[in-house]
């Protein structure tokens, strides 16, 4: 939740920069920072998903979860 709150604050900050007609390069740097924070959050969630949901479903004999996981990873990497 801490990461999400920080990302939300960064997005509000970018909105303020745009409203104040801030130099575009500064806005783009902030957007890159937000993207990096989102990627970090995505990696953290993916790790949790693998260690809990995916492992649990495989242990139950549900191997379709691997196909779902590949689709999710492909979406994350776009």
C-alpha positions as CSV (number, residue, x, y, z in Angstrom):
1,X,0.0,0.0,0.0
2,X,2.9,2.3,0.7
3,X,4.2,1.9,-2.9
4,X,0.7,2.6,-4.3
5,X,0.3,5.7,-2.2
6,X,3.7,7.0,-3.4
7,X,2.8,6.3,-7.0
8,X,-0.5,8.0,-6.6
9,X,1.3,11.0,-5.2
10,X,3.7,11.0,-8.1
11,X,0.8,11.0,-10.6
12,X,-0.9,13.9,-8.8
13,X,2.4,15.7,-9.0
14,X,2.7,15.2,-12.7
15,X,-0.9,16.5,-13.1
16,X,0.2,19.6,-11.2
17,X,3.3,20.1,-13.3
18,X,1.1,19.9,-16.5
19,X,-1.4,22.3,-15.0
20,X,1.4,24.8,-14.3
21,X,2.8,24.3,-17.8
22,X,6.1,23.0,-16.5
23,X,9.0,22.4,-19.0
24,X,8.2,19.1,-20.8
25,X,11.5,17.5,-20.0
26,X,10.8,17.8,-16.3
27,X,7.4,16.2,-16.8
28,X,8.8,13.3,-18.9
29,X,11.4,12.6,-16.2
30,X,8.7,12.3,-13.6
31,X,6.7,10.0,-15.9
32,X,9.7,7.8,-16.2
33,X,10.0,7.7,-12.4
34,X,6.3,6.6,-12.2
35,X,6.8,3.9,-14.8
36,X,9.8,2.6,-12.8
37,X,7.8,2.6,-9.6
38,X,4.9,0.7,-11.3
39,X,7.4,-1.8,-12.8
40,X,8.8,-2.4,-9.3
41,X,5.3,-2.9,-7.9
42,X,4.5,-5.3,-10.8
43,X,7.6,-7.4,-10.0
44,X,6.8,-7.6,-6.4
45,X,3.2,-8.7,-7.1
46,X,4.4,-11.2,-9.7
47,X,6.8,-12.7,-7.1
48,X,4.0,-13.0,-4.6
49,X,1.6,-14.5,-7.2
50,X,4.2,-17.1,-8.2
51,X,5.0,-18.1,-4.6
52,X,1.4,-18.4,-3.5
53,X,-1.3,-18.7,-6.1
54,X,0.7,-20.4,-8.9
55,X,2.4,-22.9,-6.6
56,X,-0.8,-23.7,-4.8
57,X,-2.7,-24.4,-8.1
58,X,0.2,-26.6,-9.4
59,X,0.2,-28.5,-6.1
60,X,-3.6,-29.1,-6.7
61,X,-2.8,-30.5,-10.1
62,X,-4.0,-27.4,-12.1
63,X,-1.3,-26.9,-14.7
64,X,-3.4,-24.5,-16.8
65,X,-2.1,-21.9,-14.4
66,X,1.2,-21.9,-16.3
67,X,-0.6,-20.8,-19.5
68,X,-2.3,-18.0,-17.6
69,X,1.0,-17.0,-16.0
70,X,2.7,-16.8,-19.5
71,X,-0.1,-14.5,-20.7
72,X,0.2,-12.3,-17.7
73,X,4.0,-12.1,-18.0
74,X,3.6,-11.2,-21.7
75,X,1.2,-8.4,-20.8
76,X,3.6,-7.1,-18.1
77,X,6.5,-7.0,-20.6
78,X,4.7,-4.9,-23.2
